[in-house]
Amino acid sequence: MPHPLTELKINTLTKPGGDPAEELTADVCVVGAGIAGLSAAVEARRLGRSVVLVDALPVLGGQCVNSLIGLFCGVYGNGPAYRRLTHGIFDPMFEDLARTGDIHFNRTHTITVAYDEVALSRWIENLVHELGIQVVLGSSVLSVDADQGHIRSTTFASRHGLVRVRATGFVDASGDASLTWEAGMPCRVPERTVWGSQQIRLENLREEFRPEPAELAARVGEKAEEYGLVRRDGLAFFFPGRNTAVMNMTHVEAPLSAVRAARAQLEGRAQADRVVEFLRKEFPRAFGEAKVRLYGFPGRRQTRWIAAEHQLTVDEVRSGFRFEDAVARTAWPIELHDRIEGYVWETYDADHVHYVPLRSLIPIGAHNVVAAGRCVDGDAAALSSVRVMGPCAAMGFGAAHALDLAGEGSVREVDPAELRARVHENVDS
Ligand SMILES: Cc1cc2nc3c(=O)[nH]c(=O)nc-3n(C[C@H](O)[C@H](O)[C@H](O)COP(=O)(O)OP(=O)(O)OC[C@H]3O[C@@H](n4cnc5c(N)ncnc54)[C@H](O)[C@@H]3O)c2cc1C
């Protein structure tokens, strides 16, 4: 009778030759599992399409979860009416997270929605699992097989080798237009840095002593040099009742080079540590015992985005121009982080709404590719007002419908009236 511990056989293998890629086929391949890509994947699946959702991170949720953004903006219009502007994935999300006390609605000039990123992360994972979306994580776009604006397949490099996905339609929700770029389609980059931020979640706070936003900003302005802070403003998003807050108080580069991005990440964390020192010393009652619970993954705002047939302009944002092929809307201000010390902030009237058209989501010359989220086409200011998570989710929803309507054909030929009927809850009323 052999000892049970000796029964496990070990095989010796060497890497097989040839093309070792794992192959997947789907109706829709979504690249990027942030709020835009999730929204696209969920909606495509609800439309009965098979979906593969790929992300370079080993977890779902993109920046929404992993960069500790902490607050959904742009989902509601301005007060006093506070119109709900985007539905889709937010409807079940808000309902479920409200039931467990994991979101909080703040009324300011608009309604922003604070959330617990851990609860949200599990909510997303459960939803994706329930819907039967095929997820491939830790996998980055390596190469794209495209011909005349048609992507046939995309190959991803993962720690486990290559994965190739063939699909009828593709959504570029990578935030950095990675799919469009690798497909050899034109992209845009800003001439000077649009700053990212290293977010942190602090715990052990005394919420009852929290400084007013203006007081916090004023003190940063006064003491920034002393503490080595690069920004002259600062935002604290407290989660009511939990004595925690997400701090948005750094400005860090968000390079498109792997080496520089890694360096910037360390710089961002060092900046965040200086922020904590500042808060502990300057606001001891609220932050004296503050501990960093989590450092988010580097927060990236506007890095590289697609060149589309139509670039959304700041004038269209200001005037609230209504496109016949609108897929998303928001009332969020222009929030352009193009200077290290702060950002441009331009707010709008009570009833203002601006729109994003499908034609700003389709890369020039593409037929089966639609972008969604922060890498759609706008001038720097216009993009800064539509890259918040409300409109990003609406764009994902719209991208799924555009590809569904196009079927085997071109997204350029989608009938705007049919599209509008599909996305009306995010653009009408
Ligand atoms: C510091 C900071 C604070 C912000 N504050 C707010 C706020 O309070 N409220 C708000 O609503 N918005 C805020 N925003 C904006 C908002 O968070 C983002 O614009 C939004 O989350 C973008 O969503 P997305 O799905 O387009 O992209 P992302 O969330 O960036 O997701 C893109 C995904 O694509 C993946 N990916 C990238 N390249 C590849 C590749 N080559 N291969 C495979 N996968 C790839 C990434 O890993 C990532 O998961 C903030 C942004 C920053 C940076």
The ligand as an SDF file (V2000), in Angstrom:
LIG
                    3D

 53 58  0  0  0  0  0  0  0  0999 V2000
   -7.7950   61.2720   -9.5850 C   0  0  0  0  0  0  0  0  0  0  0  0
   -9.0890   61.2580  -10.3190 C   0  0  0  0  0  0  0  0  0  0  0  0
  -10.2230   61.7060   -9.6810 C   0  0  0  0  0  0  0  0  0  0  0  0
  -11.4380   61.6660  -10.3380 C   0  0  0  0  0  0  0  0  0  0  0  0
  -12.5710   62.0390   -9.6660 N   0  0  0  0  0  0  0  0  0  0  0  0
  -13.7570   61.7430  -10.2080 C   0  0  0  0  0  0  0  0  0  0  0  0
  -14.9410   61.8500   -9.4320 C   0  0  0  0  0  0  0  0  0  0  0  0
  -14.9120   62.2660   -8.2650 O   0  0  0  0  0  0  0  0  0  0  0  0
  -16.1060   61.4730  -10.0080 N   0  0  0  0  0  0  0  0  0  0  0  0
  -16.1750   61.0060  -11.2880 C   0  0  0  0  0  0  0  0  0  0  0  0
  -17.2720   60.6600  -11.7370 O   0  0  0  0  0  0  0  0  0  0  0  0
  -15.0690   60.9150  -12.0520 N   0  0  0  0  0  0  0  0  0  0  0  0
  -13.8640   61.2470  -11.5230 C   0  0  0  0  0  0  0  0  0  0  0  0
  -12.7380   61.1000  -12.2790 N   0  0  0  0  0  0  0  0  0  0  0  0
  -12.8410   60.6790  -13.6790 C   0  0  0  0  0  0  0  0  0  0  0  0
  -13.1900   59.2290  -13.8050 C   0  0  0  0  0  0  0  0  0  0  0  0
  -12.7900   58.5090  -12.6800 O   0  0  0  0  0  0  0  0  0  0  0  0
  -12.5550   58.5500  -15.0110 C   0  0  0  0  0  0  0  0  0  0  0  0
  -12.4900   59.3990  -16.1150 O   0  0  0  0  0  0  0  0  0  0  0  0
  -13.4070   57.3290  -15.3330 C   0  0  0  0  0  0  0  0  0  0  0  0
  -13.3810   56.4550  -14.2230 O   0  0  0  0  0  0  0  0  0  0  0  0
  -12.9060   56.6790  -16.5730 C   0  0  0  0  0  0  0  0  0  0  0  0
  -13.5800   55.4610  -16.7710 O   0  0  0  0  0  0  0  0  0  0  0  0
  -13.2130   54.5710  -18.0190 P   0  0  0  0  0  0  0  0  0  0  0  0
  -14.0190   53.3410  -17.9000 O   0  0  0  0  0  0  0  0  0  0  0  0
  -13.3050   55.3840  -19.2490 O   0  0  0  0  0  0  0  0  0  0  0  0
  -11.6600   54.2630  -17.8700 O   0  0  0  0  0  0  0  0  0  0  0  0
  -10.7890   53.5610  -16.7240 P   0  0  0  0  0  0  0  0  0  0  0  0
  -11.5100   53.4820  -15.4370 O   0  0  0  0  0  0  0  0  0  0  0  0
   -9.4840   54.2320  -16.7930 O   0  0  0  0  0  0  0  0  0  0  0  0
  -10.6920   52.0610  -17.2500 O   0  0  0  0  0  0  0  0  0  0  0  0
   -9.8810   51.6870  -18.3060 C   0  0  0  0  0  0  0  0  0  0  0  0
   -9.4770   50.2500  -18.1110 C   0  0  0  0  0  0  0  0  0  0  0  0
   -8.7950   49.8200  -19.2850 O   0  0  0  0  0  0  0  0  0  0  0  0
   -7.7030   49.0280  -18.9030 C   0  0  0  0  0  0  0  0  0  0  0  0
   -6.6610   49.1190  -19.9240 N   0  0  0  0  0  0  0  0  0  0  0  0
   -5.9200   50.1970  -20.2500 C   0  0  0  0  0  0  0  0  0  0  0  0
   -5.0500   49.8930  -21.2020 N   0  0  0  0  0  0  0  0  0  0  0  0
   -5.2380   48.5930  -21.4910 C   0  0  0  0  0  0  0  0  0  0  0  0
   -4.6190   47.7000  -22.3960 C   0  0  0  0  0  0  0  0  0  0  0  0
   -3.6090   48.1100  -23.1840 N   0  0  0  0  0  0  0  0  0  0  0  0
   -5.0600   46.4180  -22.4340 N   0  0  0  0  0  0  0  0  0  0  0  0
   -6.0670   46.0180  -21.6310 C   0  0  0  0  0  0  0  0  0  0  0  0
   -6.6940   46.8180  -20.7480 N   0  0  0  0  0  0  0  0  0  0  0  0
   -6.2780   48.1000  -20.6870 C   0  0  0  0  0  0  0  0  0  0  0  0
   -7.2310   49.6330  -17.5960 C   0  0  0  0  0  0  0  0  0  0  0  0
   -6.5250   48.6720  -16.8160 O   0  0  0  0  0  0  0  0  0  0  0  0
   -8.5260   50.0730  -16.9510 C   0  0  0  0  0  0  0  0  0  0  0  0
   -9.0350   49.1280  -16.0480 O   0  0  0  0  0  0  0  0  0  0  0  0
  -11.5010   61.1790  -11.6610 C   0  0  0  0  0  0  0  0  0  0  0  0
  -10.3350   60.7380  -12.3020 C   0  0  0  0  0  0  0  0  0  0  0  0
   -9.1530   60.7820  -11.6500 C   0  0  0  0  0  0  0  0  0  0  0  0
   -7.9250   60.2700  -12.3350 C   0  0  0  0  0  0  0  0  0  0  0  0
  1  2  1  0
  2  3  1  0
  2 52  2  0
  3  4  2  0
  4  5  1  0
  4 50  1  0
  5  6  2  0
  6  7  1  0
  6 13  1  0
  7  8  2  0
  7  9  1  0
  9 10  1  0
 10 11  2  0
 10 12  1  0
 12 13  2  0
 13 14  1  0
 14 15  1  0
 14 50  1  0
 15 16  1  0
 16 17  1  0
 16 18  1  0
 18 19  1  0
 18 20  1  0
 20 21  1  0
 20 22  1  0
 22 23  1  0
 23 24  1  0
 24 25  2  0
 24 26  1  0
 24 27  1  0
 27 28  1  0
 28 29  2  0
 28 30  1  0
 28 31  1  0
 31 32  1  0
 32 33  1  0
 33 34  1  0
 33 48  1  0
 34 35  1  0
 35 36  1  0
 35 46  1  0
 36 37  1  0
 36 45  1  0
 37 38  2  0
 38 39  1  0
 39 40  1  0
 39 45  2  0
 40 41  1  0
 40 42  2  0
 42 43  1  0
 43 44  2  0
 44 45  1  0
 46 47  1  0
 46 48  1  0
 48 49  1  0
 50 51  2  0
 51 52  1  0
 52 53  1  0
M  END
$$$$
